[in-house]
């Protein structure tokens, strides 16, 4: 049985400036469709959604909803000026408003995503305003939901709740999101907006990259064939123009048409030229926190925590909004003093910070001035910026991050969220560093830029501290994950988000208070020793079972490194390799000692 159409777009075109943002788009969204709308930052995804919602008029074409179909768009920056509290705005579309019989629906969604509807609208943060818009959309139970970055400003527990809620909904959906895990769990099809053209594939999100690459390969093949044809016709025009002028002029006009077609083709936007360069190597110990605590207004944000960060670590801090992740980052980097305990910073640290509020960017400044007036980046002249010690023209460097020359003199306030994130990355990546602090770096970045950022972090020689709610990003980048549950306690797990969940951590998981970390392997041993006589938890039993294999692996790695270092000529022949092997040997020996200690402690407790 054919599904009824919820919305039909026919011949939608819209141009801002030069190239068309939308060019003759046709689309039918049917009942039950759950579509991921994918495209580069600035490709027009949000604009297309607003056309679908009837909020933006197209230059040509029509957008028609089915009879009786309700379409709702999640506003990015809603106007709350007429509503005293967030709850008044969230319930405005329901019969009777906040006092009506259906107001419970808004309360239920707000509870699921962690929003207090009693908060005054006038003092609400941008994230709270966006969450209120999400509550309003879902409480209204529309037939078609248009969701523009719904996971931004949600913590992981709220994202998982939202994913489950949308999976159970019968409404049609079009979703813009950078969160791969979210799209992987929800999307049944894809809409790809690229250079004004909308393509559709009715397959899950995991098929996107192969599909995109195939389309681009076919496009390159067709462009190559057209170039060859133009070249052949141009050669004929030069060599054969003298004979039978009437027929020849027809071919000349055909050649001109081919050239016009080629010129009309919009060049694919390249990828941002992300690159990081580690500064002078820091000491082996980057940060050592011992028994640090923090409270605000009588609320304990952090109970006594001891944590050692070693060179090369990629440590993620995750937990509910308000659990203290950013506070812990500030404590560890010396920007906030603990109430008790000490934080010791390593030697030779060069710190670069990416903050979630993008506070390092002045919205009134131009992109040009944001780079050239940064004291750390000032070049030899007013149009140069120092990029990792090399003078670059500011426009050339901005082009590396996909900004065009016209944008260079535009104010920062005119940029989209994704463009602001790219500009902040440009500032950070221009200077050498050996400690990166990334607070919500993934918000608003498109999928391709996220992939590049992950690759760059993988090759970075320094240390990385990350706050993020993007589960896929954490799995790809983090070597350790610190869970903050909101009660002041912190637990450290090996690996990323999925590894932590497998070990019983995260929302609803086992919580063990963390003491000093003897090595990067685990801090669980010290937590175990703090409670002698207690039977093993599920997580501890799992750890006890896993440790023998880990000990065997470390022993084998130590054997290989010792064999490498037994070469008496290695230092003279390859000094860098010798140094890295020596450091790796010391690190693995420390891990082995800690793992054996942990196994003994757990084994003794398991025996009673």
C-alpha positions as CSV (number, residue, x, y, z in Angstrom):
1,X,0.0,0.0,0.0
2,X,1.5,3.4,-1.0
3,X,2.3,5.8,1.8
4,X,0.6,9.1,1.8
5,X,2.8,12.1,1.0
6,X,3.3,14.5,3.9
7,X,5.1,17.2,1.9
8,X,6.0,17.7,-1.7
9,X,8.6,20.1,-3.1
10,X,8.5,20.9,-6.8
11,X,11.1,22.9,-8.7
12,X,12.4,24.8,-5.6
13,X,15.0,27.4,-6.5
14,X,16.7,30.0,-4.3
15,X,19.7,32.1,-4.9
16,X,21.7,34.2,-2.4
17,X,24.5,36.2,-4.2
18,X,26.1,34.3,-7.0
19,X,25.6,30.5,-7.2
20,X,22.2,29.0,-6.6
21,X,21.7,27.7,-3.0
22,X,18.8,25.5,-4.2
23,X,18.4,24.7,-7.9
24,X,15.2,23.1,-9.1
25,X,14.7,20.8,-6.1
26,X,12.1,18.1,-6.2
27,X,11.3,16.0,-3.1
28,X,8.4,14.0,-1.6
29,X,8.4,13.2,2.1
30,X,6.1,10.3,2.9
31,X,4.5,8.9,6.1
32,X,7.1,7.1,8.1
33,X,10.1,8.6,6.3
34,X,13.1,9.3,8.6
35,X,15.6,11.2,6.4
36,X,19.0,12.6,7.3
37,X,19.7,15.9,5.5
38,X,23.4,16.0,4.9
39,X,25.6,18.6,3.3
40,X,28.6,20.9,4.0
41,X,28.4,23.9,6.3
42,X,26.8,26.7,4.2
43,X,25.3,24.3,1.6
44,X,21.8,25.5,2.5
45,X,20.4,22.7,4.7
46,X,18.8,25.0,7.3
47,X,17.4,27.2,4.5
48,X,15.9,24.2,2.8
49,X,14.3,23.2,6.0
50,X,12.8,26.7,6.4
51,X,11.4,26.4,2.9
52,X,9.8,23.1,3.8
53,X,8.3,24.7,6.9
54,X,7.0,27.7,4.9
55,X,9.2,30.1,6.8
56,X,11.3,31.1,3.8
57,X,9.8,31.8,0.3
58,X,11.7,30.3,-2.6
59,X,12.4,32.2,-5.8
60,X,10.6,29.5,-7.8
61,X,8.7,26.3,-7.3
62,X,6.2,25.2,-4.6
63,X,6.2,23.5,-1.2
64,X,2.8,21.8,-0.5
65,X,1.9,19.8,2.6
66,X,-0.7,17.1,2.4
67,X,-4.3,17.7,3.5
68,X,-4.5,18.1,7.3
69,X,-0.7,17.5,7.7
70,X,1.0,19.5,10.4
71,X,4.7,20.5,9.8
72,X,6.9,21.8,12.6
73,X,10.4,23.2,12.5
74,X,12.7,23.3,15.4
75,X,13.9,26.9,15.6
76,X,17.6,27.5,16.1
77,X,17.2,30.9,17.9
78,X,13.5,31.2,19.0
79,X,12.0,34.5,20.0
80,X,11.0,34.1,23.7
81,X,10.3,37.7,24.4
82,X,6.6,37.2,24.8
83,X,6.9,34.3,27.2
84,X,7.9,34.8,30.9
85,X,9.2,31.3,31.4
86,X,10.5,28.5,29.1
87,X,7.4,26.5,29.9
88,X,5.1,29.2,28.6
89,X,6.9,29.1,25.2
90,X,7.1,25.2,25.1
91,X,3.4,24.9,25.7
92,X,2.3,27.8,23.5
93,X,1.1,25.5,20.7
94,X,-1.0,23.3,22.9
95,X,-4.7,23.9,23.7
96,X,-4.9,25.9,26.8
97,X,-1.1,26.5,26.9
98,X,0.7,25.7,30.1
99,X,-2.5,25.3,32.0
100,X,-4.1,23.0,29.4
101,X,-4.8,19.3,29.7
102,X,-1.9,18.5,27.2
103,X,0.8,20.4,29.0
104,X,2.0,17.1,30.5
105,X,3.5,16.2,27.1
106,X,5.8,19.2,27.3
107,X,6.8,18.3,30.9
108,X,7.6,14.7,29.8
109,X,9.9,15.8,26.9
110,X,11.5,18.4,29.1
111,X,12.2,15.8,31.7
112,X,13.7,13.5,29.1
113,X,16.2,16.1,27.8
114,X,16.9,17.7,31.1
115,X,15.3,21.1,30.8
116,X,13.7,23.1,33.7
117,X,10.6,24.7,32.2
118,X,10.3,27.1,35.2
119,X,13.5,29.0,34.1
120,X,12.8,32.6,33.2
121,X,13.1,33.2,29.4
122,X,15.0,36.4,29.8
123,X,18.0,34.8,31.4
124,X,17.9,31.5,29.5
125,X,21.1,30.4,27.8
126,X,21.2,29.7,24.1
127,X,21.3,26.0,24.7
128,X,18.2,26.2,27.0
129,X,16.3,28.2,24.4
130,X,17.1,25.6,21.8
131,X,16.0,22.8,24.1
132,X,12.8,24.7,24.7
133,X,12.2,24.8,21.0
134,X,12.7,21.0,20.8
135,X,10.2,20.5,23.6
136,X,7.7,22.7,21.8
137,X,8.0,20.8,18.6
138,X,7.8,17.3,20.2
139,X,4.9,18.2,22.5
140,X,2.9,19.4,19.6
141,X,3.2,15.9,18.0
142,X,3.3,17.1,14.3
143,X,3.0,14.8,11.4
144,X,6.3,16.0,10.0
145,X,9.2,17.0,12.3
146,X,12.0,19.2,10.8
147,X,14.9,18.8,13.3
148,X,17.9,21.1,12.8
149,X,20.8,19.9,15.0
150,X,18.5,18.6,17.8
151,X,21.4,17.1,19.7
152,X,23.4,20.3,20.1
153,X,23.4,21.3,23.8
154,X,22.1,17.9,24.9
155,X,24.2,15.6,27.1
156,X,24.6,12.0,26.1
157,X,21.8,10.7,28.4
158,X,19.4,13.2,26.8
159,X,20.6,12.3,23.3
160,X,20.0,8.6,23.9
161,X,16.5,9.4,25.3
162,X,15.7,11.5,22.3
163,X,17.0,8.8,19.9
164,X,14.7,6.2,21.6
165,X,11.7,8.6,21.6
166,X,12.1,9.5,17.9
167,X,12.6,5.8,17.0
168,X,9.3,5.0,18.6
169,X,7.4,7.9,16.9
170,X,5.3,7.4,13.8
171,X,5.9,10.9,12.6
172,X,7.9,11.7,9.5
173,X,11.2,13.3,10.1
174,X,13.9,15.2,8.3
175,X,17.0,15.6,10.5
176,X,20.1,17.7,10.2
177,X,22.8,16.5,12.6
178,X,26.6,16.0,12.8
179,X,26.2,13.2,15.3
180,X,26.9,10.0,13.4
181,X,25.7,7.7,16.2
182,X,22.4,9.6,16.3
183,X,21.9,9.4,12.5
184,X,23.0,5.8,12.5
185,X,20.3,4.9,15.0
186,X,17.5,6.8,13.4
187,X,17.9,7.5,9.6
188,X,16.3,5.2,7.1
189,X,17.2,7.3,4.1
190,X,19.4,10.2,3.2
191,X,19.0,13.6,1.4
192,X,22.3,15.0,0.2
193,X,22.4,18.7,-0.6
194,X,25.5,19.5,-2.7
195,X,26.0,22.7,-4.8
196,X,22.2,23.4,-5.0
197,X,21.3,19.8,-6.0
198,X,19.3,17.5,-3.8
199,X,19.9,13.7,-4.1
200,X,18.1,11.0,-2.3
201,X,19.1,7.4,-1.3
202,X,16.8,5.2,0.7
203,X,19.5,3.4,2.7
204,X,20.8,3.9,6.2
205,X,23.4,6.6,7.1
206,X,26.3,4.1,7.1
207,X,26.0,4.0,3.3
208,X,26.5,7.7,2.8
209,X,30.3,7.9,2.3
210,X,30.4,5.2,-0.3
211,X,27.4,6.7,-2.1
212,X,29.0,10.2,-2.0
213,X,32.3,8.9,-3.3
214,X,30.6,7.0,-6.1
215,X,28.7,10.1,-7.2
216,X,31.8,12.2,-7.2
217,X,33.8,9.6,-9.2
218,X,31.0,9.5,-11.8
219,X,31.0,13.3,-11.9
220,X,34.7,13.5,-12.4
221,X,34.5,10.9,-15.2
222,X,31.8,13.0,-17.0
223,X,33.8,16.2,-16.5
224,X,36.9,14.5,-17.9
225,X,34.9,13.4,-21.0
226,X,33.5,16.9,-21.5
227,X,36.9,18.4,-21.3
228,X,38.2,16.0,-23.9
229,X,35.3,16.7,-26.2
230,X,35.9,20.5,-25.8
231,X,39.6,20.0,-26.6
232,X,38.9,18.0,-29.7
233,X,36.2,20.4,-31.0
234,X,38.6,23.4,-30.3
235,X,41.3,21.7,-32.3
236,X,38.9,21.1,-35.2
237,X,37.8,24.8,-35.0
238,X,41.4,25.9,-35.5
239,X,42.3,23.4,-38.2
240,X,39.1,23.2,-40.2
241,X,37.5,26.6,-40.0
242,X,38.3,27.6,-43.6
243,X,36.1,25.1,-45.5
244,X,32.3,25.1,-45.9
245,X,31.7,28.0,-43.6
246,X,28.0,27.4,-43.1
247,X,28.4,23.9,-41.5
248,X,31.6,25.0,-39.7
249,X,29.8,27.8,-37.9
250,X,27.3,25.3,-36.5
251,X,30.1,23.3,-34.9
252,X,31.6,26.5,-33.6
253,X,28.3,27.4,-31.9
254,X,28.1,23.8,-30.5
255,X,31.7,24.3,-29.1
256,X,30.6,27.5,-27.5
257,X,27.6,25.7,-25.9
258,X,29.9,23.0,-24.6
259,X,32.2,25.6,-23.0
260,X,29.2,27.3,-21.5
261,X,28.1,24.0,-19.9
262,X,31.6,23.5,-18.5
263,X,31.7,27.0,-17.1
264,X,28.3,26.6,-15.5
265,X,29.4,23.6,-13.5
266,X,29.9,24.5,-9.9
267,X,33.2,23.4,-8.5
268,X,33.1,21.1,-5.5
269,X,34.1,22.7,-2.3
270,X,37.3,21.1,-1.1
271,X,37.9,20.0,2.5
272,X,39.4,22.2,5.1
273,X,43.2,22.0,5.4
274,X,43.3,21.1,9.0
275,X,46.7,20.6,10.5
276,X,48.2,20.6,14.0
277,X,51.8,20.9,14.9
278,X,53.0,19.9,18.3
279,X,55.3,22.5,19.9
280,X,58.3,21.6,22.0
281,X,57.8,18.3,23.6
282,X,56.3,18.5,27.1
283,X,57.6,16.5,30.0
284,X,56.3,13.0,30.4
285,X,54.0,14.1,33.2
286,X,51.5,16.7,31.8
287,X,49.2,17.2,34.7
288,X,49.0,15.6,38.1
289,X,45.9,16.3,40.3
290,X,46.0,15.1,43.9
291,X,42.8,15.0,46.0
292,X,41.2,18.0,44.3
293,X,37.7,19.1,45.3
294,X,35.3,21.9,44.2
295,X,32.0,23.3,45.4
296,X,29.9,26.2,44.4
297,X,27.2,27.7,46.7
298,X,27.1,24.6,48.9
299,X,26.8,22.2,46.0
300,X,29.7,19.7,45.6
301,X,30.8,19.7,42.0
302,X,33.8,17.5,42.5
303,X,34.6,15.1,45.3
304,X,38.3,14.3,46.0
305,X,39.8,13.2,42.7
306,X,43.4,12.3,41.9
307,X,44.3,12.0,38.2
308,X,47.6,11.8,36.3
309,X,47.7,12.9,32.7
310,X,50.7,11.7,30.7
311,X,52.1,12.9,27.4
312,X,50.1,11.6,24.5
313,X,46.9,10.8,26.4
314,X,43.5,11.6,24.8
315,X,41.2,11.9,27.8
316,X,37.4,12.5,27.3
317,X,35.2,14.0,30.0
318,X,31.6,13.0,29.7
319,X,28.4,13.3,31.8
320,X,25.2,15.2,32.2
321,X,25.0,18.9,31.6
322,X,26.0,20.7,34.8
323,X,27.9,17.7,36.1
324,X,31.2,19.7,36.2
325,X,33.0,18.7,33.0
326,X,34.1,22.2,32.1
327,X,34.9,23.0,35.7
328,X,37.2,20.0,35.9
329,X,38.9,21.1,32.7
330,X,39.5,24.5,34.2
331,X,40.9,22.9,37.4
332,X,43.2,20.7,35.5
333,X,44.6,23.5,33.3
334,X,45.1,25.9,36.3
335,X,42.4,28.3,35.3
336,X,40.4,27.6,38.5
337,X,41.8,26.9,42.0
338,X,40.5,23.8,43.8
339,X,39.0,24.1,47.3
340,X,41.3,21.4,48.4
341,X,44.1,19.3,46.9
342,X,46.8,20.3,44.4
343,X,47.3,20.5,40.7
344,X,50.8,20.2,39.4
345,X,51.5,21.2,35.8
346,X,54.2,19.5,33.8
347,X,57.1,21.3,32.2
348,X,57.2,23.1,28.8
349,X,53.4,23.2,28.3
350,X,52.0,25.1,25.4
351,X,48.2,25.1,25.8
352,X,45.6,25.8,23.0
353,X,41.9,26.0,24.0
354,X,38.7,25.5,22.0
355,X,35.8,26.7,24.2
356,X,32.2,25.7,23.6
357,X,31.0,29.3,23.9
358,X,33.4,30.4,21.1
359,X,34.2,33.2,23.6
360,X,37.7,33.6,22.0
361,X,35.9,35.2,19.0
362,X,34.7,38.8,19.1
363,X,31.5,38.9,17.1
364,X,32.2,42.5,16.1
365,X,35.6,41.9,14.6
366,X,36.2,40.8,11.1
367,X,37.6,37.4,10.3
368,X,40.7,39.2,9.0
369,X,41.2,41.0,12.3
370,X,40.4,37.9,14.4
371,X,43.6,36.4,13.0
372,X,45.9,39.3,12.4
373,X,45.2,41.0,15.8
374,X,45.8,37.8,17.8
375,X,49.1,38.6,19.6
376,X,50.2,35.0,19.2
377,X,49.6,35.0,15.4
378,X,50.8,38.5,14.3
379,X,52.9,38.3,11.2
380,X,55.4,40.7,9.7
381,X,52.7,42.9,8.2
382,X,49.0,43.8,8.6
383,X,48.0,41.2,6.0
384,X,50.0,38.3,7.3
385,X,49.4,35.7,10.0
386,X,52.0,33.4,11.5
387,X,51.0,29.8,10.9
388,X,53.2,27.4,13.0
389,X,56.2,29.8,12.5
390,X,55.6,30.6,8.8
391,X,54.2,33.9,7.6
392,X,51.0,33.4,5.5
393,X,48.7,35.9,3.8
394,X,45.6,36.0,5.9
395,X,43.2,35.4,2.9
396,X,45.2,32.4,1.8
397,X,45.1,30.9,5.3
398,X,41.3,31.6,5.6
399,X,40.8,29.7,2.3
400,X,42.4,26.7,3.9
401,X,39.4,26.7,6.2
402,X,36.9,27.1,3.3
403,X,36.3,30.9,3.7
404,X,36.3,32.9,0.5
405,X,37.9,36.3,0.0
406,X,34.7,38.2,0.4
407,X,34.2,36.7,3.9
408,X,37.6,37.9,5.1
409,X,36.3,41.4,5.8
410,X,32.9,40.3,7.1
411,X,32.1,40.4,10.8
412,X,32.3,37.2,12.9
413,X,28.6,37.7,13.9
414,X,27.6,37.0,10.3
415,X,29.0,33.4,10.4
416,X,27.0,30.3,11.0
417,X,27.8,28.0,13.9
418,X,29.9,25.7,11.8
419,X,31.8,28.6,10.3
420,X,32.6,30.0,13.7
421,X,33.9,26.6,14.7
422,X,36.1,26.5,11.7
423,X,37.5,30.0,12.4
424,X,38.3,29.0,16.0
425,X,40.1,25.9,14.7
426,X,42.0,28.2,12.3
427,X,43.3,30.2,15.2
428,X,44.2,27.2,17.4
429,X,45.9,25.3,14.6
430,X,48.0,28.3,13.6
431,X,50.1,28.1,16.8
432,X,52.3,25.2,18.0
433,X,50.9,23.5,21.1
434,X,51.5,20.3,23.1
435,X,48.2,20.3,25.1
436,X,44.9,20.8,23.4
437,X,41.8,21.5,25.4
438,X,38.7,20.9,23.3
439,X,35.4,21.8,24.9
440,X,32.5,20.7,22.7
441,X,34.5,20.9,19.4
442,X,32.0,18.9,17.4
443,X,29.0,21.2,17.6
444,X,27.9,22.5,14.2
445,X,30.8,20.9,12.2
446,X,29.8,19.0,9.1
447,X,30.6,15.3,8.7
448,X,33.6,15.8,6.4
449,X,35.3,18.4,8.7
450,X,34.6,16.1,11.7
451,X,36.4,13.3,9.9
452,X,39.4,15.5,9.2
453,X,39.5,16.7,12.8
454,X,39.5,13.1,14.0
455,X,42.4,12.2,11.7
456,X,44.4,15.3,12.7
457,X,44.0,14.5,16.4
458,X,45.1,10.9,15.7
459,X,48.4,12.2,14.3
460,X,48.9,14.9,16.9
461,X,52.0,14.3,19.1
462,X,50.7,16.2,22.0
463,X,48.1,15.6,24.7
464,X,44.3,16.2,24.3
465,X,41.6,16.8,26.8
466,X,38.1,16.7,25.3
467,X,34.6,17.4,26.5
468,X,32.1,16.1,24.0
469,X,28.6,14.5,23.8
470,X,29.3,13.0,20.4
471,X,29.6,9.2,21.0
472,X,31.1,8.4,17.6
473,X,33.7,11.1,18.0
474,X,34.6,9.8,21.5
475,X,35.0,6.2,20.2
476,X,37.3,7.4,17.4
477,X,39.5,9.7,19.5
478,X,39.5,9.0,23.3
479,X,42.0,6.6,24.9
480,X,40.4,7.1,28.3
481,X,37.0,8.4,29.4
482,X,36.2,10.1,32.7
483,X,32.5,9.8,33.6
484,X,31.1,12.6,35.9
485,X,27.6,11.5,37.0
486,X,26.6,14.8,38.6
487,X,27.0,13.8,42.2
488,X,30.6,15.0,42.4
489,X,32.2,11.6,41.8
490,X,34.4,10.8,38.8
491,X,35.2,7.4,37.3
492,X,37.9,6.7,34.7
493,X,37.5,4.0,32.1
494,X,39.9,2.8,29.4
495,X,38.8,3.6,25.8
496,X,36.0,5.7,24.4
497,X,32.2,5.8,25.0
498,X,31.4,2.3,23.8
499,X,34.2,0.9,25.8
500,X,33.0,2.7,28.9
501,X,29.5,1.4,28.5
502,X,30.8,-2.2,28.1
503,X,32.6,-1.8,31.4
504,X,29.3,-0.8,33.1
505,X,29.9,3.0,33.1
506,X,27.8,5.9,32.1
507,X,24.1,6.7,32.8
508,X,22.8,4.0,35.1
509,X,26.1,2.2,35.2
510,X,28.3,1.2,38.2
511,X,30.0,4.2,39.9
512,X,33.2,3.8,41.8
513,X,35.1,6.7,43.4
514,X,38.4,7.3,41.7
515,X,41.7,7.8,43.6
516,X,45.2,8.2,42.1
517,X,45.9,6.8,38.7
518,X,49.0,4.5,38.9
519,X,49.1,4.3,35.1
520,X,47.1,5.0,31.9
521,X,45.6,1.4,32.1
522,X,43.1,2.0,35.0
523,X,42.4,3.9,38.2
524,X,40.1,1.2,39.4
525,X,42.7,-0.6,41.5
526,X,43.0,2.3,43.9
527,X,39.3,2.6,44.1
528,X,39.0,-1.1,44.9
529,X,41.6,-0.9,47.6
530,X,39.6,1.9,49.3
531,X,36.8,-0.5,50.1
532,X,38.4,-3.8,51.5
533,X,36.1,-6.7,52.3
534,X,33.4,-5.7,49.8
535,X,32.4,-8.3,47.2
536,X,33.4,-7.6,43.6
537,X,31.0,-5.6,41.5
538,X,30.1,-6.7,38.0
539,X,32.6,-4.1,36.6
540,X,35.4,-5.4,38.9
541,X,34.7,-9.0,38.0
542,X,34.9,-8.1,34.3
543,X,38.1,-6.3,35.0
544,X,39.6,-9.3,36.9
545,X,38.8,-11.6,33.9
546,X,40.3,-9.1,31.4
547,X,43.6,-8.4,33.3
548,X,45.5,-11.6,32.5
549,X,45.2,-11.0,28.7
550,X,46.3,-7.4,29.3
551,X,49.3,-8.5,31.3
552,X,50.2,-11.0,28.6
553,X,49.9,-8.3,25.9
554,X,52.1,-5.9,27.9
555,X,54.7,-8.5,28.6
556,X,54.9,-9.3,24.8
557,X,55.2,-5.7,23.9
558,X,58.0,-5.2,26.5
559,X,59.8,-8.2,25.0
560,X,59.7,-6.7,21.5
561,X,60.9,-3.3,22.7
562,X,63.8,-4.8,24.7
563,X,64.8,-6.8,21.6
564,X,64.8,-3.5,19.6
565,X,66.9,-1.7,22.2
566,X,69.3,-4.6,22.3
567,X,70.7,-3.3,19.0
568,X,73.9,-1.4,20.2
569,X,74.0,0.8,17.1
570,X,70.3,1.9,17.2
571,X,71.1,5.1,19.1
572,X,73.7,6.3,16.7
573,X,71.8,5.2,13.6
574,X,68.2,6.3,14.5
575,X,68.3,8.5,17.7
576,X,64.6,9.4,17.4
577,X,63.5,5.8,17.1
578,X,65.8,5.0,20.1
579,X,64.2,7.7,22.2
580,X,60.6,6.7,21.3
581,X,61.3,3.0,22.0
582,X,62.9,3.9,25.4
583,X,59.9,6.0,26.4
584,X,57.5,3.3,25.2
585,X,59.4,0.7,27.2
586,X,59.2,2.7,30.4
587,X,55.5,3.4,29.8
588,X,54.6,-0.3,29.3
589,X,56.6,-1.3,32.3
590,X,54.7,1.1,34.4
591,X,51.4,-0.2,32.9
592,X,52.5,-3.8,33.6
593,X,53.3,-3.0,37.2
594,X,50.0,-1.3,37.7
595,X,48.0,-4.1,36.0
596,X,49.7,-6.8,38.2
597,X,49.0,-4.8,41.3
598,X,45.4,-4.4,40.3
599,X,45.0,-8.1,39.6
600,X,46.4,-9.0,42.9
601,X,44.1,-6.6,44.8
602,X,41.0,-7.9,42.9
603,X,42.0,-11.6,43.2
604,X,42.5,-11.2,47.0
605,X,39.1,-9.7,47.4
606,X,37.5,-12.3,45.1
607,X,38.9,-15.0,47.4
608,X,37.2,-13.4,50.4
